[in-house]
Amino acid sequence: MPSYMIQFDRFQLDNGLKVIVHQDTTTPMAVVNILYNVGAKDENPAKTGFAHLFEHLMFGGSINIADYDEPLQRAGGENNAYTTNDLTNYYCQLPAENIETAFWLESDRMLSLAFSEKSLEVQRKVVCEEFKEHYINKPYGDAWHKMRTLAYTTHPYKWMTIGASLEHVEQVKIQEVKDFFFQFYRPNNAILVVTGNVKTHEIKLLAEKWFGPIEAGKPYDRKLPVEPPQLKNRSIDVRADVPMDMLMMTWHMGGRFDEKYHATDLLTEILGGGASSRLYEQLIKVKQLFSSISCYHFGTMEPGLFVISGKLVKGISMSVAEKAVLEEVEKMKTELLSDKEVQKVINKTESMICFEDMSIMNRAQSLAFYELIGDAALMNDELAKYQEVTPAILQATANEIFREGNRNTLYYYSKT
């Protein structure tokens, strides 16, 4: 367990808005973080990319405030946002003495966006250009689009946060935007976290003043289609104008609530966590098959994907590279890891968590996320869950994930 616990207060407004306050008097700053319980997985399969589009639209002016950025910058603040398949998160940091500016701005865009055709057209163009730059024109940019549709047959994780296709964003109508907003961007579907040099009773007054009058929306009953177990390995070949061949493999894994989640996380670290990891040691340094290789997962709330991806050294055949990766994977299933190797990755993970928790911004986002998945206090249990992982648990987890029939492989060949 860590030598500290993140302390916080929690209350809820009558309209359903959950509020968490974490006081830190060692800083003159404050963070205001609003997490909306909506992500790409909540989209209509025929109209994808909406959650990400809203990440942009929310900065395009709200009903009473034409410009979000300018007043915040005048108050000494900065802001940003991100969207995933599971959630949408907006955050700003500013001097604690100016915190009411953030409440004013955030509450107004929760109340209602401006919904002008001009704003929609501007942000639509921005998102379309982002789609083209990162997913169409960029080398290997379509790899994850192809992998997701290969790995998922049913669950909405089968499309990217940016959207399944460019046409969905190009064709979005203003009424569809309004409907999506008033369905999801409501106080009863949001978590407000305030961290920094603040007092809970003051935040209560501000929350009631600025967010209290906003009407709750209809409760969202999320009923997502369940991905059936994959029983047969699947693969796809791609040929494109890229500098070198790339091999990408994924295996279905448990989601954030799975009892083996923390063991799975450690597996990615053992296989791909930097220059001392097994894949780097064996496949880059010793066998010199890959110029780069990584192993990771996305930490998704629903069952996700365990990923190994690497670019091959020129002249190395795909079959040789694939065989070498599978040999390392097989070792995880058949050979018990040493206590020393396991403790090493646990220590590294603990250091990373402790380092992240030093920032009031990260603390705010973590508290919001853990509240979303059940209880903000779960944030204080994470290290203990990693420390409970044993070599035997890791081996059992590896056998569960790397079973025959659970693999998806993308062979990405260079035309040159």
C-alpha positions as CSV (number, residue, x, y, z in Angstrom):
1,M,0.0,0.0,0.0
2,P,1.2,3.6,-0.6
3,S,2.4,5.6,2.4
4,Y,-0.4,8.1,1.6
5,M,-4.1,8.1,0.8
6,I,-5.9,10.6,-1.5
7,Q,-8.4,12.2,0.8
8,F,-11.6,13.8,-0.7
9,D,-15.1,14.9,0.1
10,R,-18.1,13.9,-2.0
11,F,-21.6,15.3,-2.5
12,Q,-24.3,15.3,-5.1
13,L,-26.6,18.1,-6.4
14,D,-30.4,17.6,-6.7
15,N,-30.0,17.4,-10.5
16,G,-27.7,14.3,-10.2
17,L,-24.3,16.0,-10.7
18,K,-21.7,14.2,-8.6
19,V,-19.1,16.4,-7.1
20,I,-15.7,15.4,-5.6
21,V,-13.4,17.8,-3.8
22,H,-9.7,17.1,-3.0
23,Q,-7.9,19.8,-1.1
24,D,-4.1,20.4,-1.5
25,T,-2.8,23.5,0.2
26,T,0.7,23.1,-1.1
27,T,-0.2,24.7,-4.5
28,P,-1.8,28.0,-5.4
29,M,-3.6,26.3,-8.3
30,A,-6.9,24.5,-8.7
31,V,-8.2,22.0,-11.3
32,V,-11.8,21.8,-12.4
33,N,-12.4,18.5,-14.2
34,I,-15.7,17.4,-15.7
35,L,-16.1,13.8,-16.9
36,Y,-19.1,13.0,-19.0
37,N,-20.2,9.3,-19.0
38,V,-20.3,9.1,-22.8
39,G,-17.8,7.8,-25.3
40,A,-17.6,6.4,-28.8
41,K,-19.2,3.1,-27.6
42,D,-22.5,5.0,-27.1
43,E,-22.8,6.1,-30.7
44,N,-25.2,4.9,-33.4
45,P,-23.1,2.5,-35.6
46,A,-24.4,4.5,-38.6
47,K,-23.4,7.8,-37.1
48,T,-20.0,7.4,-35.4
49,G,-17.5,10.1,-34.4
50,F,-20.1,12.2,-32.5
51,A,-18.4,12.0,-29.1
52,H,-15.1,13.1,-30.5
53,L,-16.8,15.8,-32.6
54,F,-18.3,17.1,-29.3
55,E,-14.8,17.4,-27.8
56,H,-14.3,20.1,-30.4
57,L,-17.8,21.6,-30.4
58,M,-17.7,22.2,-26.6
59,F,-15.0,24.8,-27.3
60,G,-17.0,26.5,-30.1
61,G,-19.2,28.7,-27.8
62,S,-22.0,28.1,-25.4
63,I,-25.4,29.7,-25.1
64,N,-24.2,32.8,-23.1
65,I,-20.5,32.8,-23.7
66,A,-19.2,33.1,-27.3
67,D,-15.6,32.3,-26.5
68,Y,-14.5,29.7,-23.9
69,D,-10.7,30.2,-24.2
70,E,-10.3,34.0,-23.9
71,P,-11.9,34.5,-20.4
72,L,-10.1,31.5,-19.1
73,Q,-6.8,32.8,-20.3
74,R,-7.5,36.2,-18.8
75,A,-7.9,34.3,-15.5
76,G,-4.5,32.7,-15.9
77,G,-5.9,29.3,-16.9
78,E,-5.4,26.7,-19.5
79,N,-7.6,23.8,-20.6
80,N,-8.0,20.8,-22.8
81,A,-10.1,17.7,-23.3
82,Y,-10.0,14.1,-24.6
83,T,-12.4,11.5,-25.7
84,T,-12.1,7.7,-25.5
85,N,-14.4,4.8,-26.4
86,D,-15.6,5.0,-22.8
87,L,-15.8,8.6,-21.7
88,T,-15.3,12.3,-22.5
89,N,-13.2,14.5,-20.1
90,Y,-12.8,18.3,-20.0
91,Y,-10.3,19.9,-17.6
92,C,-8.8,23.3,-16.8
93,Q,-6.2,24.5,-14.4
94,L,-6.1,28.1,-13.1
95,P,-5.1,30.0,-10.0
96,A,-7.4,28.9,-7.1
97,E,-8.4,32.5,-6.4
98,N,-10.0,32.6,-9.9
99,I,-11.8,29.3,-9.7
100,E,-15.3,30.8,-10.2
101,T,-14.3,31.6,-13.8
102,A,-14.0,27.9,-14.5
103,F,-17.4,27.2,-12.9
104,W,-19.0,30.0,-15.0
105,L,-17.5,28.6,-18.2
106,E,-18.1,24.9,-17.6
107,S,-21.7,25.4,-16.3
108,D,-22.7,27.4,-19.3
109,R,-21.6,24.8,-21.8
110,M,-23.3,22.1,-19.7
111,L,-26.5,24.3,-19.8
112,S,-26.4,24.4,-23.6
113,L,-24.0,24.9,-26.5
114,A,-24.6,27.7,-29.0
115,F,-25.5,25.2,-31.7
116,S,-24.8,27.4,-34.7
117,E,-24.4,26.0,-38.2
118,K,-21.2,28.1,-38.4
119,S,-19.7,26.4,-35.3
120,L,-20.7,23.0,-36.6
121,E,-19.1,23.7,-40.0
122,V,-15.9,25.0,-38.4
123,Q,-15.4,22.0,-36.1
124,R,-16.6,19.5,-38.7
125,K,-13.8,20.7,-41.0
126,V,-11.3,20.5,-38.1
127,V,-12.3,16.9,-37.3
128,C,-12.3,15.9,-41.0
129,E,-8.8,17.3,-41.4
130,E,-7.7,15.4,-38.3
131,F,-9.2,12.2,-39.8
132,K,-7.4,12.7,-43.1
133,E,-4.1,13.7,-41.5
134,H,-3.8,10.9,-38.9
135,Y,-5.9,8.0,-40.3
136,I,-5.9,8.3,-44.1
137,N,-2.7,10.1,-45.2
138,K,-0.4,9.0,-42.4
139,P,1.7,5.8,-42.8
140,Y,0.0,2.9,-41.0
141,G,-2.8,5.3,-40.1
142,D,-5.5,2.9,-41.1
143,A,-4.0,0.0,-39.1
144,W,-6.2,0.4,-36.0
145,H,-9.3,0.9,-38.1
146,K,-8.6,-2.5,-39.8
147,M,-7.6,-4.2,-36.5
148,R,-10.7,-3.1,-34.7
149,T,-13.0,-4.4,-37.4
150,L,-11.0,-7.6,-37.5
151,A,-11.0,-8.2,-33.7
152,Y,-14.6,-7.0,-32.9
153,T,-17.7,-8.4,-34.7
154,T,-20.4,-7.0,-32.4
155,H,-19.2,-4.6,-29.7
156,P,-19.0,-0.9,-30.5
157,Y,-15.3,-0.9,-29.7
158,K,-15.0,-2.0,-33.4
159,W,-14.8,1.6,-34.4
160,M,-12.2,4.3,-33.5
161,T,-13.1,7.3,-31.4
162,I,-12.5,9.5,-34.5
163,G,-15.3,7.5,-36.1
164,A,-15.7,4.5,-38.4
165,S,-15.7,6.6,-41.5
166,L,-15.0,10.1,-42.6
167,E,-18.5,10.3,-44.2
168,H,-20.2,10.0,-40.8
169,V,-18.7,13.3,-39.6
170,E,-19.1,15.0,-43.0
171,Q,-22.8,14.3,-43.1
172,V,-23.7,15.2,-39.4
173,K,-26.7,17.5,-39.1
174,I,-27.3,20.2,-36.5
175,Q,-30.4,18.5,-35.1
176,E,-28.4,15.3,-34.6
177,V,-25.8,17.3,-32.7
178,K,-28.5,18.8,-30.4
179,D,-30.1,15.4,-29.7
180,F,-26.7,13.9,-28.8
181,F,-25.9,16.8,-26.5
182,F,-29.2,16.8,-24.6
183,Q,-29.0,13.0,-24.2
184,F,-25.5,12.8,-22.8
185,Y,-24.1,16.1,-21.6
186,R,-26.4,16.5,-18.6
187,P,-25.5,16.9,-15.0
188,N,-26.9,13.5,-14.0
189,N,-24.4,12.0,-16.6
190,A,-21.4,13.9,-15.3
191,I,-18.8,13.9,-12.5
192,L,-17.3,17.2,-11.4
193,V,-13.9,17.0,-9.6
194,V,-12.2,20.0,-8.1
195,T,-8.6,19.6,-6.8
196,G,-6.0,22.0,-5.4
197,N,-6.1,24.9,-3.0
198,V,-9.8,24.9,-2.4
199,K,-12.3,24.3,0.5
200,T,-15.2,21.9,0.2
201,H,-17.8,24.3,1.7
202,E,-16.8,27.0,-0.9
203,I,-17.0,24.4,-3.8
204,K,-20.5,23.4,-2.5
205,L,-21.6,27.0,-2.8
206,L,-20.1,27.4,-6.3
207,A,-21.5,24.1,-7.5
208,E,-25.0,25.0,-6.3
209,K,-24.8,28.5,-7.8
210,W,-23.5,27.6,-11.2
211,F,-24.6,23.9,-11.8
212,G,-27.6,23.6,-9.5
213,P,-30.1,25.3,-11.9
214,I,-29.3,23.1,-14.8
215,E,-32.0,20.5,-15.5
216,A,-31.2,16.8,-15.3
217,G,-31.6,14.8,-18.5
218,K,-33.3,11.5,-18.9
219,P,-31.3,8.7,-17.2
220,Y,-29.2,6.8,-19.8
221,D,-29.6,3.1,-19.6
222,R,-26.6,1.7,-21.4
223,K,-27.2,-1.6,-23.1
224,L,-24.3,-2.5,-25.3
225,P,-24.1,-5.6,-27.4
226,V,-21.7,-8.2,-25.9
227,E,-18.8,-9.4,-28.0
228,P,-19.0,-13.2,-28.3
229,P,-15.9,-15.2,-27.3
230,Q,-13.5,-15.5,-30.3
231,L,-12.9,-19.2,-31.0
232,K,-10.8,-19.0,-34.2
233,N,-7.7,-16.9,-35.0
234,R,-8.3,-14.2,-37.6
235,S,-5.9,-12.3,-39.9
236,I,-5.7,-9.8,-42.6
237,D,-3.1,-8.7,-45.1
238,V,-2.5,-5.0,-46.0
239,R,-0.2,-3.6,-48.6
240,A,0.6,0.1,-48.6
241,D,3.2,2.7,-49.3
242,V,4.9,2.5,-45.9
243,P,8.7,2.4,-45.1
244,M,8.8,-1.1,-43.6
245,D,6.7,-4.1,-42.8
246,M,4.7,-4.0,-39.6
247,L,3.2,-6.9,-37.6
248,M,0.3,-6.3,-35.2
249,M,-1.3,-8.9,-33.0
250,T,-4.2,-8.5,-30.6
251,W,-5.8,-10.9,-28.1
252,H,-9.1,-10.3,-26.3
253,M,-8.7,-9.5,-22.6
254,G,-10.9,-8.6,-19.7
255,G,-12.1,-5.1,-19.1
256,R,-11.4,-2.7,-16.2
257,F,-13.6,-4.7,-13.8
258,D,-12.0,-8.1,-14.6
259,E,-10.3,-9.7,-11.6
260,K,-7.2,-10.4,-13.7
261,Y,-7.0,-6.8,-15.0
262,H,-4.0,-5.9,-12.9
263,A,-2.2,-9.1,-13.8
264,T,-2.8,-8.3,-17.5
265,D,-1.4,-4.9,-17.0
266,L,1.8,-6.3,-15.6
267,L,2.0,-8.8,-18.4
268,T,2.2,-5.9,-20.9
269,E,5.0,-4.4,-18.8
270,I,7.0,-7.6,-18.7
271,L,6.7,-8.1,-22.4
272,G,6.9,-4.6,-23.7
273,G,7.8,-2.1,-20.9
274,G,10.9,-0.5,-22.2
275,A,14.5,-1.6,-23.0
276,S,14.6,-4.2,-20.3
277,S,11.4,-5.9,-21.4
278,R,11.4,-9.4,-22.9
279,L,10.3,-8.5,-26.4
280,Y,12.9,-5.7,-26.6
281,E,15.7,-7.9,-25.2
282,Q,15.0,-10.9,-27.4
283,L,13.6,-9.5,-30.6
284,I,15.5,-6.2,-31.0
285,K,18.8,-6.7,-29.2
286,V,19.5,-10.4,-29.5
287,K,17.7,-11.6,-32.7
288,Q,17.5,-8.2,-34.4
289,L,14.2,-8.9,-36.1
290,F,12.4,-5.7,-35.2
291,S,13.4,-2.1,-35.3
292,S,10.8,-1.2,-32.8
293,I,8.2,-3.3,-30.8
294,S,5.7,-2.5,-28.1
295,C,3.1,-4.3,-25.9
296,Y,0.2,-2.4,-24.4
297,H,-3.6,-2.3,-23.8
298,F,-6.1,0.6,-23.6
299,G,-7.5,0.0,-20.1
300,T,-11.0,0.0,-21.5
301,M,-14.0,-0.5,-19.2
302,E,-15.5,-3.3,-21.3
303,P,-13.4,-6.3,-22.4
304,G,-10.5,-4.9,-24.5
305,L,-7.5,-5.9,-26.5
306,F,-4.0,-6.9,-25.5
307,V,-1.6,-5.6,-28.2
308,I,1.8,-6.5,-29.5
309,S,3.0,-4.4,-32.5
310,G,6.3,-3.9,-34.1
311,K,8.1,-2.8,-37.3
312,L,10.4,-5.3,-38.9
313,V,14.0,-4.9,-39.8
314,K,14.4,-4.7,-43.6
315,G,14.9,-8.2,-45.1
316,I,13.2,-10.0,-42.2
317,S,10.3,-12.1,-43.3
318,M,6.9,-11.7,-41.7
319,S,6.7,-15.4,-40.9
320,V,10.1,-15.4,-39.0
321,A,9.0,-12.3,-37.0
322,E,5.6,-13.8,-36.2
323,K,7.2,-17.0,-35.0
324,A,9.6,-15.2,-32.7
325,V,6.8,-13.2,-31.1
326,L,4.7,-16.3,-30.5
327,E,7.6,-18.0,-28.9
328,E,7.9,-15.2,-26.4
329,V,4.2,-15.3,-25.8
330,E,4.3,-19.1,-25.3
331,K,7.0,-18.7,-22.6
332,M,4.6,-16.6,-20.6
333,K,2.2,-19.5,-20.7
334,T,4.6,-22.4,-19.9
335,E,7.4,-20.9,-17.8
336,L,6.7,-19.5,-14.3
337,L,8.2,-16.1,-13.9
338,S,10.6,-15.5,-11.1
339,D,9.6,-13.6,-8.0
340,K,12.4,-11.1,-8.8
341,E,11.1,-10.3,-12.3
342,V,7.5,-9.9,-11.1
343,Q,8.5,-7.6,-8.2
344,K,10.6,-5.5,-10.6
345,V,7.5,-4.7,-12.7
346,I,5.3,-4.2,-9.6
347,N,7.9,-1.7,-8.3
348,K,8.0,0.1,-11.6
349,T,4.2,0.3,-11.8
350,E,4.1,1.6,-8.2
351,S,6.7,4.3,-9.1
352,M,4.6,5.4,-12.1
353,I,1.4,5.6,-10.1
354,C,3.1,7.6,-7.4
355,F,4.7,10.0,-9.9
356,E,1.4,10.6,-11.7
357,D,-0.4,11.3,-8.4
358,M,2.0,14.2,-7.6
359,S,0.0,16.3,-10.1
360,I,-3.3,17.8,-9.0
361,M,-4.4,17.5,-12.7
362,N,-3.8,13.8,-12.7
363,R,-5.4,13.4,-9.3
364,A,-8.5,15.1,-10.5
365,Q,-8.7,12.9,-13.6
366,S,-8.1,9.8,-11.6
367,L,-10.7,10.6,-9.0
368,A,-13.3,11.2,-11.8
369,F,-12.4,8.0,-13.5
370,Y,-12.6,5.8,-10.4
371,E,-15.9,7.5,-9.4
372,L,-17.2,6.6,-12.9
373,I,-16.2,2.9,-12.5
374,G,-17.8,2.7,-9.1
375,D,-16.1,4.7,-6.3
376,A,-13.4,7.4,-6.2
377,A,-11.9,5.6,-3.2
378,L,-10.9,2.8,-5.4
379,M,-8.0,5.0,-6.4
380,N,-6.4,4.2,-3.1
381,D,-6.6,0.5,-3.6
382,E,-4.7,0.2,-6.9
383,L,-1.2,-0.4,-5.6
384,A,-2.4,-3.2,-3.3
385,K,-4.1,-4.9,-6.2
386,Y,-0.8,-4.9,-8.2
387,Q,1.1,-6.2,-5.1
388,E,-1.3,-9.1,-4.8
389,V,-0.2,-10.4,-8.3
390,T,2.0,-13.5,-8.1
391,P,3.9,-15.5,-10.8
392,A,1.2,-18.2,-10.7
393,I,-1.5,-15.6,-11.3
394,L,0.5,-14.1,-14.2
395,Q,0.9,-17.5,-15.8
396,A,-2.8,-18.3,-15.4
397,T,-3.7,-14.9,-17.0
398,A,-1.3,-15.5,-19.9
399,N,-2.9,-18.9,-20.6
400,E,-6.3,-17.3,-20.5
401,I,-5.4,-14.5,-22.9
402,F,-3.0,-16.3,-25.2
403,R,-5.3,-19.2,-25.8
404,E,-5.5,-20.7,-29.4
405,G,-8.3,-19.1,-31.3
406,N,-8.2,-15.7,-29.5
407,R,-5.6,-14.0,-31.7
408,N,-6.1,-11.4,-34.4
409,T,-3.1,-10.6,-36.7
410,L,-2.6,-7.7,-39.1
411,Y,0.2,-8.3,-41.6
412,Y,1.1,-4.8,-42.9
413,Y,3.4,-5.1,-45.9
414,S,5.5,-2.3,-47.4
415,K,5.0,-2.0,-51.2
416,T,8.7,-1.0,-51.6
